[in-house]
Amino acid sequence: MNSGADARFLLNLGSSILMQPYRPLFANFVIIRRCNLACEYCTEFNDFGAPVALDVLKGRIDHLARLRTVMVSLTGGEPLLHPQVTDR
């Protein structure tokens, strides 16, 4: 870890909270429920669900950007199994 980068991140996060107190700090964005692993502790996946459509994903990401969300986590199941995860 780079302590300088970590400090800058925390400083930016702190100023975001002070300057825009109603700004979302974190969004957990589920893009697919499917997963190719079998972790015994996980209850967040299935092996039959369809991925979220690309146009819906783009709309939700645009909305998070309009809200000026600080951090977004792409999750699922396994987000890299989404067939269009690298499309623009």
GIWO-V415957 format. One record per run of one state. SS is the DSSP state (H for helix, E for strand, L for the rest). FROM is the first residue (numbers start at 1). LEN is the number of residues. Records with the same first field share a line. If there is no record, write none. Layout:
SS->FROM-LEN / FROM-LEN
//
This chain:
L->1-2 / 20-6 / 33-1 / 35-11 / 47-7 / 67-4 / 77-2 / 82-7
H->3-17 / 54-13 / 79-3
E->26-7 / 34-1 / 46-1 / 71-6
//
